[in-house]
Amino acid sequence: MSVDRRGTSEGARGARAAGLVVGLVALFASREASASPEDLFGYGPRSSAMGGTGAASAQGFEAAWGNPALLSRMTSRKLTLGYGGATFGLTRTPEGGPSISHDAEAARGIFIGADLPLPFGGILKDRVGAALAFYTPSSIIIRGRLLYPDKPQFPLLGERAQSLTVRAGFGVDIGYGLRVGAGFAALAEIVGDVIVATDASGRVGTRVEDQLVASYAPTFGATYDLPFWRGARLGATFRGTLDARFSVLIDATKLSSLNIPVFNISGLAQYDPAQLAVELAHESRERTVALGVTYKGWSAYRGPIEPTVPCPEGEEGCGALVPPTVPYRDTVVVRVGLDERIHVTPSLEGHARVGAFFETSPLPATLPSSDAFDLAQKELRSVPTRYYDGSRLAGTLGLGLSMKAPLPPLDLDLYTQLHAVLPREITSEVAGGPPERTSISGRVLVYGFLAGVRF
């Protein structure tokens, strides 16, 4: 990117510099960063159809998310490809006003999964497995818009469903009913800088350097087959905090004699909190039943926005706008799932899957006010923080077909989820004025189809 203009005076260059920097701020403030969909919907066709369960019941590559310890149960190599997405219907109703639909772009993406049982011999035979799991949006690589806090938005839905997600896992069967595993998840972050300056001829130009870097989070899991209940298994999975940041510094300090600060265009476009999932599952030849609870540490979340002009160390309150501090709360998710096996022929087996989950919202019902700069009055004023979110109740369904010789060695799976964003009233405080009250509700429709070949 470059902008060329010849200046006639230092003051004119300074005025143009201010305009150029403002334009660059607007450009980079809308840059898009990364997000993770599995925290919203679960991962894989079986888990997604069974209410997002998996800590004690996941199979194949989806265990890289559900519980990597279960990767040790794999017996054949398989490559899986699929397509899935989600649509959002979210509404807000200001007090005394009409309902307003919130514009959230549909998410669509491609799944890739690889089951890799490791062919060790001796004591490790059929005891070690690994998997790779990918989800990539079909039209973008990364997305995450950060808006001014007074603009109506659902920051924990919508954009979080669109990201390039990479997971890998490794599991070992120790014996005596105990399995352990570990893995990681990776997202992309954007870092860079923009330098605005004049050359020897007085032309104003910019140098833009930004790059994608990886952000990692660990996953650990363990399962134990209960000796007193045949077919029962207890599983636990810990997933570390997975965030996607972007940070671009705009430096125009060498452009003129005007005291232009370095702009810090940065924020946290995606935040999957650290979480612990515990699940009890029972497997038999006819069916698998799973019941689980997930605890998510949302209270560590500090919000998506960072100050554009950070105050020097030891000079808090230096006049720069400070984002609102929203006291997010830890949440609990309750999950239940069923996979019913249907024997069709000796070479064809069907699966009917159903599940549900309920997830509380981390967003408090009362939000503090935000500060905004009034250009007309040239002063700060208090505005309502218009963040919206609600607890979600989801029902899930899925079907599957598994073939073996003499049929092709294929697995075909499809799933759908319907989320109800439960009605809720959000109160946004305004310093020195009456609070703003808004009722919200909505629905989310999720779908996917995957095909895998064993070899």
PyMOL commands that set and color helices and strands:
alter all, ss='L'
color gray80, all
select helices_A, chain A and resi 10-29+38-41+45-49+60-66+68-73+122-124+159-161+298-300
alter helices_A, ss='H'
color red, helices_A
select strands_A, chain A and resi 78-94+100-102+107-117+128-137+165-175+178-198+204-225+232-239+242-251+263-272+275-283+287-296+331-345+348-359+366-367+370-374+379-383+392-403+410-430+433-454
alter strands_A, ss='S'
color yellow, strands_A
deselect
rebuild
show_as cartoon
